[in-house]
């Protein structure tokens, strides 16, 4: 019997409120009193979970061990939320501690060993049911915290990927803008030379028309090898005809489809001393035109990325069920993860059904599923791997299969991958959202997720109904 704790103290514990003195006396007789100083560690990851603890004084902060990183999750003290109890609760399946518990202030704890749980249930089934209620609330709170944390982590990693994707076109725009400025300055100088050479408007218009004709076929009909041959021909023509000083322009003229015959036509219309200035002016104009197209491509890429981001994170929409195009959502996800695919030189193969219907979904949540599964597949593959996305549809449901040719999931952990907090990734890897959350999202959509894995082929298959009317 514990003589330093009284029944009156036990009555102050929220979880024991209204319980009969007989139960309180039994608890005093079967518990041990433990006292801890501020900052003391009561238990750590992997310690046996053998005791139900009653918090008489102080507070216990619990830090979940998430893949080697301690993350604050919950505080246990004598309040309405935790009831003043923590540790192992009757009917809990917990075998070992999933994290650390640290005393905040001086803590006095009564510890009841699990060997007495059977006797406790016989003595007071009502109290055991109350404890199970606290356990359910604790599990719900942990799940909410986990989801919030993983969403923040997923957002952070997605943001890093987006920044990576935006960096290349943004850098290209800066480079193009600088080059265009130089080209514009050169154009003033070159135009002045043309005027000094008495090149008239009719000659300029004739050359402009020729350049426009070449622009429509720019680089389309020539292979890389033939373009190099054409460049050599033009370069040699410049040298043979006494214009070696503009040989560096041969690449631009070849790219735009000019031939040595075209250059001869231009040469016939102007004085020989004006020809060099005219070609430099034309090369400057064509290069500027190409730079403007490159600028449009870079800005278009940024616009497409912003559109993919907006759709992926479900901006400007409610959190209710809405209709969505699964193919578009997956394409947006692949766009946002494109940098990872390119970094590992992964081949992407799509086999998408032609009659995919619109699907009712919590779009933002479902996009998290595609992000997680595709990101996991990329991480599972070596460089040069192959990722395959397949879709099919029936009258009432649609199926998405994400397949990679990585090393596979070991058989001994295959049945655990959907467990909460389970991960095979190192600290800092992954999107942050676990497969247990993926399964929870699929369950919320009244769907099903399956996995088959052998070395060289891992397939996640997600089947969800077209309509979510069943939940309303």
C-alpha positions as a printed NumPy array, in Angstrom:
array([[   0.   ,    0.   ,    0.   ],
       [   1.189,    3.51 ,   -0.815],
       [   0.993,    5.535,    2.412],
       [   2.151,    8.892,    0.977],
       [  -0.838,    9.388,   -1.327],
       [  -4.38 ,    9.782,   -0.045],
       [  -7.794,    8.997,   -1.503],
       [  -8.505,   12.737,   -1.452],
       [  -5.571,   13.311,   -3.814],
       [  -6.865,   10.626,   -6.179],
       [ -10.298,   12.247,   -6.251],
       [  -8.686,   15.348,   -7.756],
       [  -7.561,   13.391,  -10.852],
       [ -10.036,   14.079,  -13.653],
       [ -10.178,   10.48 ,  -14.872],
       [ -11.149,    9.323,  -11.358],
       [ -13.858,   11.898,  -10.796],
       [ -16.952,   10.299,   -9.282],
       [ -15.333,    6.883,   -8.881],
       [ -16.133,    4.986,   -5.652],
       [ -13.72 ,    4.973,   -2.724],
       [ -13.377,    1.204,   -3.081],
       [ -11.73 ,    1.65 ,   -6.483],
       [  -9.543,    4.496,   -5.247],
       [  -8.369,    2.407,   -2.296],
       [  -7.571,   -0.484,   -4.666],
       [  -5.496,    1.851,   -6.832],
       [  -3.541,    3.048,   -3.798],
       [  -2.812,   -0.545,   -2.82 ],
       [  -1.621,   -1.607,   -6.284],
       [   0.418,    1.376,   -7.448],
       [   3.882,    2.73 ,   -6.864],
       [   4.698,    6.41 ,   -6.388],
       [   7.439,    7.839,   -8.605],
       [   8.802,   11.376,   -8.347],
       [  10.757,   13.147,  -11.088],
       [  12.632,   16.422,  -11.219],
       [  12.109,   18.991,  -13.968],
       [  13.598,   17.76 ,  -17.283],
       [  13.852,   14.118,  -16.238],
       [  13.201,   11.45 ,  -18.875],
       [  10.498,    9.047,  -17.733],
       [  10.801,    6.722,  -20.715],
       [  12.319,    6.722,  -24.179],
       [  11.712,    5.141,  -27.565],
       [  11.622,    1.358,  -27.356],
       [  11.151,    1.102,  -23.585],
       [   8.531,   -1.488,  -22.567],
       [   5.042,   -0.007,  -22.175],
       [   3.986,   -1.766,  -18.962],
       [   2.357,    0.887,  -16.781],
       [  -0.761,    3.042,  -16.558],
       [   0.266,    6.33 ,  -14.974],
       [  -1.836,    8.701,  -12.857],
       [  -0.451,   12.267,  -12.85 ],
       [  -0.789,   13.693,   -9.353],
       [   1.424,   16.727,   -9.877],
       [   3.352,   18.36 ,  -12.729],
       [   3.219,   17.775,  -16.474],
       [   4.633,   15.22 ,  -18.903],
       [   5.502,   16.362,  -22.433],
       [   5.492,   13.57 ,  -24.985],
       [   7.815,   13.692,  -28.002],
       [   7.068,   11.227,  -30.799],
       [  10.085,    9.569,  -32.359],
       [   9.455,   10.21 ,  -36.067],
       [  12.169,    8.361,  -37.952],
       [  14.841,    9.386,  -35.501],
       [  13.616,   12.941,  -34.941],
       [  11.816,   13.856,  -31.713],
       [   8.68 ,   15.86 ,  -32.467],
       [   6.51 ,   17.382,  -29.731],
       [   3.046,   15.833,  -29.823],
       [   1.15 ,   16.171,  -26.571],
       [   1.173,   17.223,  -22.925],
       [  -0.254,   15.005,  -20.211],
       [  -1.375,   16.646,  -16.982],
       [  -4.375,   16.601,  -14.717],
       [  -6.807,   18.376,  -17.028],
       [ -10.012,   17.584,  -18.911],
       [  -8.153,   16.706,  -22.107],
       [  -5.828,   13.955,  -20.924],
       [  -7.668,   13.195,  -17.69 ],
       [  -4.451,   13.066,  -15.706],
       [  -3.544,    9.631,  -17.096],
       [  -0.951,    8.43 ,  -19.571],
       [   1.074,    5.373,  -20.435],
       [  -0.472,    2.005,  -21.233],
       [  -4.266,    1.757,  -21.062],
       [  -6.257,   -1.51 ,  -20.804],
       [  -6.965,   -3.058,  -24.24 ],
       [  -4.238,   -0.955,  -25.863],
       [  -2.024,   -2.845,  -28.324],
       [   1.02 ,   -0.724,  -27.521],
       [   4.025,   -2.855,  -26.586],
       [   6.831,   -0.298,  -26.471],
       [   7.04 ,    3.45 ,  -26.211],
       [   6.921,    5.286,  -29.572],
       [   8.827,    8.269,  -28.155],
       [  10.137,   10.16 ,  -25.136],
       [   8.266,   11.518,  -22.1  ],
       [   9.888,   14.443,  -20.285],
       [   8.87 ,   15.874,  -16.896],
       [   8.029,   19.578,  -16.843],
       [   8.364,   20.86 ,  -13.307],
       [   8.408,   18.415,  -10.433],
       [   6.205,   15.421,  -11.315],
       [   4.56 ,   12.9  ,   -8.995],
       [   3.223,    9.831,  -10.756],
       [   1.35 ,    6.748,   -9.554],
       [   2.253,    3.725,  -11.711],
       [  -0.103,    0.743,  -12.102],
       [   1.465,   -2.346,  -13.716],
       [  -0.43 ,   -4.01 ,  -16.56 ],
       [  -0.523,   -7.316,  -14.639],
       [  -3.343,   -5.772,  -12.571],
       [  -5.484,   -4.749,  -15.573],
       [  -7.621,   -7.904,  -15.476],
       [  -8.412,   -7.389,  -11.802],
       [  -9.131,   -3.7  ,  -12.441],
       [ -11.639,   -4.554,  -15.163],
       [ -13.474,   -6.969,  -12.892],
       [ -13.529,   -4.411,  -10.081],
       [ -14.726,   -1.476,  -12.19 ],
       [ -15.748,   -2.059,  -15.823],
       [ -17.087,    1.505,  -15.932],
       [ -13.693,    2.978,  -15.119],
       [ -11.995,    0.813,  -17.731],
       [ -14.506,    2.059,  -20.312],
       [ -13.682,    5.618,  -19.261],
       [  -9.993,    4.869,  -19.761],
       [ -10.713,    3.49 ,  -23.24 ],
       [ -12.53 ,    6.723,  -24.002],
       [  -9.418,    8.692,  -23.061],
       [  -7.338,    6.336,  -25.209],
       [  -9.641,    6.96 ,  -28.183],
       [  -9.399,   10.727,  -27.738],
       [  -5.633,   10.467,  -27.395],
       [  -5.402,    8.455,  -30.623],
       [  -7.603,   11.002,  -32.403],
       [  -5.465,   13.888,  -31.136],
       [  -2.265,   12.115,  -32.191],
       [  -3.699,   11.444,  -35.654],
       [  -4.689,   15.104,  -36.051],
       [  -1.25 ,   16.294,  -34.963],
       [   0.409,   13.787,  -37.261],
       [  -1.701,   14.901,  -40.227],
       [  -1.002,   18.587,  -39.57 ],
       [   2.717,   17.986,  -39.174],
       [   2.925,   15.867,  -42.301],
       [   0.971,   18.403,  -44.332],
       [   3.412,   21.111,  -43.272],
       [   6.347,   18.845,  -44.074],
       [   4.84 ,   17.899,  -47.437],
       [   4.24 ,   21.569,  -48.233],
       [   7.835,   22.421,  -47.362],
       [   9.267,   19.729,  -49.598],
       [   6.84 ,   20.555,  -52.392],
       [   7.861,   24.211,  -52.107],
       [  11.509,   23.238,  -52.446],
       [  10.665,   21.3  ,  -55.586],
       [   8.656,   24.19 ,  -57.005],
       [  11.527,   26.589,  -56.336],
       [  13.827,   24.178,  -58.151],
       [  11.43 ,   24.014,  -61.107],
       [  10.978,   27.791,  -61.275],
       [  14.684,   28.525,  -61.006],
       [  15.611,   27.372,  -64.528],
       [  13.029,   29.41 ,  -66.496],
       [  13.538,   32.402,  -64.199],
       [  17.284,   32.263,  -64.79 ],
       [  16.636,   31.905,  -68.535],
       [  14.438,   35.014,  -68.522],
       [  17.168,   37.029,  -66.816],
       [  19.772,   35.791,  -69.279],
       [  17.527,   36.444,  -72.31 ],
       [  16.61 ,   39.928,  -71.092],
       [  20.289,   40.807,  -70.752],
       [  21.081,   39.444,  -74.218],
       [  18.117,   41.25 ,  -75.788],
       [  19.331,   44.515,  -74.324],
       [  22.73 ,   43.948,  -75.954],
       [  21.07 ,   43.041,  -79.245],
       [  18.93 ,   46.177,  -79.138],
       [  22.003,   48.36 ,  -78.624],
       [  23.72 ,   46.58 ,  -81.518],
       [  20.687,   47.151,  -83.717],
       [  21.046,   50.952,  -83.409],
       [  24.68 ,   50.739,  -84.473],
       [  24.037,   48.31 ,  -87.338],
       [  21.066,   50.304,  -88.653],
       [  23.236,   53.427,  -88.757],
       [  25.789,   51.522,  -90.858],
       [  23.092,   50.396,  -93.306],
       [  21.973,   53.986,  -93.769],
       [  25.572,   55.028,  -94.341],
       [  25.874,   52.245,  -96.951],
       [  22.838,   53.615,  -98.824],
       [  20.826,   50.395,  -98.41 ],
       [  17.306,   51.425,  -99.409],
       [  13.878,   50.415,  -98.057],
       [  13.15 ,   48.127, -101.013],
       [  16.251,   46.07 , -100.339],
       [  15.427,   45.861,  -96.631],
       [  11.868,   44.717,  -97.421],
       [  13.139,   42.047,  -99.815],
       [  15.468,   40.658,  -97.156],
       [  12.77 ,   40.862,  -94.507],
       [  10.423,   38.822,  -96.722],
       [  13.119,   36.193,  -97.23 ],
       [  13.769,   36.035,  -93.475],
       [  10.048,   35.581,  -92.818],
       [   9.938,   32.672,  -95.248],
       [  12.862,   31.044,  -93.483],
       [  11.314,   31.684,  -90.053],
       [   8.337,   29.433,  -90.857],
       [  10.628,   26.438,  -91.477],
       [  13.274,   27.318,  -88.899],
       [  15.194,   24.173,  -87.971],
       [  12.195,   21.891,  -88.537],
       [  13.309,   19.95 ,  -91.595],
       [  16.967,   19.462,  -90.677],
       [  18.499,   16.853,  -88.42 ],
       [  21.323,   17.91 ,  -86.14 ],
       [  23.838,   16.326,  -88.512],
       [  22.425,   18.056,  -91.584],
       [  22.308,   21.383,  -89.775],
       [  25.992,   21.038,  -88.911],
       [  26.741,   20.245,  -92.551],
       [  24.745,   23.297,  -93.643],
       [  26.636,   25.441,  -91.121],
       [  29.97 ,   24.221,  -92.507],
       [  28.829,   24.997,  -96.057],
       [  27.853,   28.558,  -95.166],
       [  31.041,   29.089,  -93.15 ],
       [  33.143,   27.906,  -96.088],
       [  31.148,   30.16 ,  -98.447],
       [  31.901,   33.177,  -96.273],
       [  35.623,   32.329,  -96.298],
       [  35.789,   31.58 , -100.032],
       [  34.048,   34.844, -100.912],
       [  36.15 ,   37.116,  -98.725],
       [  33.764,   37.469,  -95.762],
       [  35.722,   35.456,  -93.164],
       [  35.05 ,   38.168,  -90.561],
       [  31.414,   37.032,  -90.289],
       [  31.991,   33.258,  -90.208],
       [  30.641,   33.144,  -86.629],
       [  27.211,   34.031,  -88.06 ],
       [  27.067,   30.766,  -90.028],
       [  25.343,   28.937,  -87.153],
       [  22.447,   31.425,  -87.051],
       [  21.91 ,   31.393,  -90.817],
       [  21.976,   27.584,  -90.881],
       [  19.529,   27.424,  -87.99 ],
       [  17.079,   29.663,  -89.857],
       [  17.328,   27.562,  -93.003],
       [  19.441,   29.836,  -95.177],
       [  21.464,   28.291,  -97.992],
       [  24.48 ,   29.588,  -99.89 ],
       [  22.075,   30.292, -102.793],
       [  20.04 ,   32.584, -100.51 ],
       [  23.196,   34.439,  -99.541],
       [  24.116,   34.859, -103.207],
       [  20.686,   36.421, -103.872],
       [  21.228,   38.955, -101.089],
       [  24.75 ,   39.702, -102.298],
       [  23.537,   40.477, -105.836],
       [  21.213,   43.23 , -104.553],
       [  23.77 ,   45.232, -102.578],
       [  27.229,   46.576, -102.97 ],
       [  29.984,   44.253, -101.879],
       [  31.155,   46.646,  -99.15 ],
       [  27.583,   46.787,  -97.753],
       [  27.081,   43.014,  -97.679],
       [  28.94 ,   42.413,  -94.426],
       [  27.001,   45.104,  -92.551],
       [  23.725,   43.843,  -93.994],
       [  24.337,   40.243,  -92.885],
       [  25.37 ,   41.383,  -89.418],
       [  22.16 ,   43.397,  -89.18 ],
       [  20.085,   40.419,  -90.416],
       [  21.822,   38.007,  -88.029],
       [  21.119,   40.382,  -85.133],
       [  17.432,   40.633,  -86.083],
       [  17.02 ,   36.831,  -86.417],
       [  18.825,   36.137,  -83.153],
       [  16.633,   38.698,  -81.376],
       [  13.577,   36.964,  -82.818],
       [  14.788,   33.628,  -81.514],
       [  15.485,   35.118,  -78.081],
       [  11.946,   36.493,  -77.929],
       [  10.595,   33.015,  -78.647],
       [  12.842,   31.568,  -75.936],
       [  11.539,   34.247,  -73.582],
       [   7.956,   33.289,  -74.402],
       [   8.764,   29.611,  -73.794],
       [  10.348,   30.353,  -70.413],
       [   7.459,   32.552,  -69.276],
       [   4.986,   29.95 ,  -70.542],
       [   6.77 ,   27.305,  -68.496],
       [   6.418,   29.449,  -65.391],
       [   2.725,   30.013,  -66.147],
       [   2.206,   26.28 ,  -66.581],
       [   3.981,   25.581,  -63.298],
       [   1.866,   28.158,  -61.473],
       [  -1.252,   26.605,  -62.984],
       [  -0.13 ,   23.144,  -61.906],
       [   0.615,   24.403,  -58.392],
       [  -2.733,   26.146,  -58.14 ],
       [  -4.594,   23.048,  -59.24 ],
       [  -2.474,   20.685,  -57.164],
       [  -2.922,   22.489,  -53.853],
       [  -6.597,   23.083,  -54.636],
       [  -6.466,   26.894,  -54.392],
       [  -9.6  ,   29.016,  -54.839],
       [ -11.863,   26.066,  -54.077],
       [ -13.696,   24.791,  -51.044],
       [ -12.727,   21.689,  -49.097],
       [ -15.943,   19.968,  -50.108],
       [ -16.273,   17.097,  -52.563],
       [ -15.937,   18.397,  -56.126],
       [ -15.598,   16.876,  -59.57 ],
       [ -12.089,   16.54 ,  -60.921],
       [ -10.146,   15.136,  -63.854],
       [  -7.811,   12.481,  -62.448],
       [  -5.56 ,   12.635,  -65.509],
       [  -5.045,   16.383,  -65.153],
       [  -4.333,   16.04 ,  -61.432],
       [  -1.695,   13.353,  -62.045],
       [  -0.117,   15.372,  -64.876],
       [   0.135,   18.38 ,  -62.542],
       [   1.795,   16.197,  -59.929],
       [   4.303,   14.901,  -62.474],
       [   5.02 ,   18.484,  -63.522],
       [   5.804,   19.48 ,  -59.927],
       [   8.021,   16.42 ,  -59.449],
       [   9.638,   16.825,  -62.861],
       [  12.942,   17.97 ,  -61.387],
       [  13.273,   14.671,  -59.486],
       [  12.484,   12.651,  -62.603],
       [  15.109,   14.553,  -64.582],
       [  17.679,   14.398,  -61.778],
       [  17.533,   10.58 ,  -61.792],
       [  17.017,   10.333,  -65.563],
       [  13.834,    8.339,  -65.033],
       [  11.771,    7.316,  -68.041],
       [   8.074,    8.103,  -67.641],
       [   5.522,    5.967,  -69.472],
       [   1.804,    6.701,  -69.376],
       [  -0.968,    4.333,  -70.362],
       [  -4.114,    6.371,  -69.776],
       [  -7.633,    5.24 ,  -70.63 ],
       [  -9.432,    7.298,  -73.257],
       [ -12.795,    7.401,  -71.472],
       [ -11.772,    8.521,  -67.967],
       [ -14.86 ,   10.069,  -66.324],
       [ -14.849,   13.055,  -63.986],
       [ -14.572,   11.854,  -60.379],
       [ -16.017,   13.199,  -57.114],
       [ -13.152,   13.867,  -54.725],
       [ -11.607,   15.939,  -51.97 ],
       [  -9.211,   17.174,  -54.627],
       [  -6.474,   18.584,  -52.42 ],
       [  -6.316,   15.38 ,  -50.37 ],
       [  -6.325,   13.112,  -53.415],
       [  -3.456,   15.123,  -54.906],
       [  -1.476,   14.327,  -51.763],
       [  -1.94 ,   10.641,  -52.605],
       [  -0.513,   11.03 ,  -56.123],
       [   2.383,   13.123,  -54.788],
       [   3.285,   10.593,  -52.114],
       [   3.089,    7.495,  -54.289],
       [   4.988,    9.004,  -57.226],
       [   7.614,   10.52 ,  -54.925],
       [   8.085,    7.159,  -53.194],
       [   8.42 ,    5.419,  -56.556],
       [  11.107,    7.884,  -57.673],
       [  13.032,    7.412,  -54.423],
       [  12.826,    3.62 ,  -54.794],
       [  14.524,    3.616,  -58.206],
       [  18.143,    3.97 ,  -59.203],
       [  19.171,    6.405,  -61.927],
       [  17.769,    5.425,  -65.301],
       [  14.714,    3.751,  -63.783],
       [  11.255,    3.507,  -65.318],
       [   8.042,    4.889,  -63.854],
       [   4.73 ,    3.807,  -65.336],
       [   1.309,    5.342,  -64.67 ],
       [  -1.755,    3.425,  -65.842],
       [  -5.444,    4.256,  -65.546],
       [  -8.645,    2.382,  -66.299],
       [ -12.323,    3.036,  -65.685],
       [ -15.498,    1.095,  -65.142],
       [ -19.133,    2.06 ,  -64.782],
       [ -18.829,    2.957,  -61.1  ],
       [ -15.126,    3.381,  -60.331],
       [ -11.718,    4.319,  -61.692],
       [  -8.34 ,    2.704,  -61.063],
       [  -4.885,    4.279,  -61.022],
       [  -1.749,    2.123,  -61.   ],
       [   1.675,    3.553,  -60.196],
       [   4.468,    1.124,  -61.07 ],
       [   8.215,    1.389,  -60.613],
       [  11.094,   -0.955,  -61.386],
       [  12.96 ,   -0.282,  -58.159],
       [  14.303,   -2.787,  -55.669],
       [  10.865,   -3.553,  -54.249],
       [   9.462,   -3.654,  -50.713],
       [  10.826,   -6.477,  -48.514],
       [   8.241,   -9.133,  -47.676],
       [   8.828,   -8.8  ,  -43.948],
       [   7.587,   -5.179,  -43.93 ],
       [   5.053,   -5.264,  -46.772],
       [   2.123,   -5.767,  -44.383],
       [   3.28 ,   -2.843,  -42.188],
       [   3.68 ,   -0.048,  -44.723],
       [   0.23 ,    1.394,  -43.968],
       [   0.847,    1.462,  -40.19 ],
       [   0.99 ,    4.913,  -38.543],
       [   4.486,    6.421,  -38.336],
       [   6.023,    3.548,  -40.285],
       [   8.661,    4.569,  -42.811],
       [  11.713,    3.107,  -44.503],
       [  13.115,    6.509,  -45.471],
       [  15.97 ,    8.3  ,  -43.799],
       [  15.464,   11.493,  -41.843],
       [  14.585,   14.38 ,  -44.163],
       [  13.567,   12.243,  -47.115],
       [  10.124,   11.917,  -48.657],
       [   7.197,   14.278,  -48.904],
       [   6.46 ,   14.02 ,  -45.191],
       [   3.059,   12.382,  -45.556],
       [   3.049,    8.676,  -44.734],
       [   1.284,    5.773,  -46.39 ],
       [  -1.072,    5.541,  -43.411],
       [  -2.378,    8.993,  -44.351],
       [  -2.621,    7.862,  -47.992],
       [  -4.763,    4.915,  -46.925],
       [  -6.882,    7.147,  -44.71 ],
       [  -7.544,    9.489,  -47.638],
       [  -8.47 ,    6.584,  -49.907],
       [ -10.767,    5.194,  -47.194],
       [ -12.425,    8.604,  -46.938],
       [ -13.166,    8.332,  -50.66 ],
       [ -14.715,    4.882,  -50.071],
       [ -11.913,    3.415,  -52.158],
       [  -9.246,    0.762,  -51.845],
       [  -5.46 ,    0.748,  -52.134],
       [  -3.441,   -2.391,  -52.807],
       [   0.273,   -3.038,  -53.227],
       [   2.171,   -5.852,  -54.93 ],
       [   5.933,   -5.829,  -54.814],
       [   8.794,   -8.01 ,  -55.995],
       [  12.331,   -6.907,  -56.866],
       [  12.095,   -4.972,  -60.116],
       [   8.372,   -4.198,  -59.92 ],
       [   6.302,   -2.465,  -57.259],
       [   2.706,   -1.606,  -58.086],
       [   0.324,    0.522,  -56.036],
       [  -3.246,    0.201,  -57.256],
       [  -5.851,    2.767,  -56.147],
       [  -9.513,    2.217,  -56.919],
       [ -12.069,    4.912,  -56.051],
       [ -15.739,    5.302,  -56.942],
       [ -16.747,    7.88 ,  -59.526],
       [ -19.435,    9.225,  -57.213],
       [ -19.118,    9.999,  -53.501],
       [ -22.885,   10.176,  -52.986],
       [ -22.641,    7.173,  -50.669],
       [ -21.148,    9.337,  -47.926],
       [ -23.955,   11.91 ,  -47.957]])
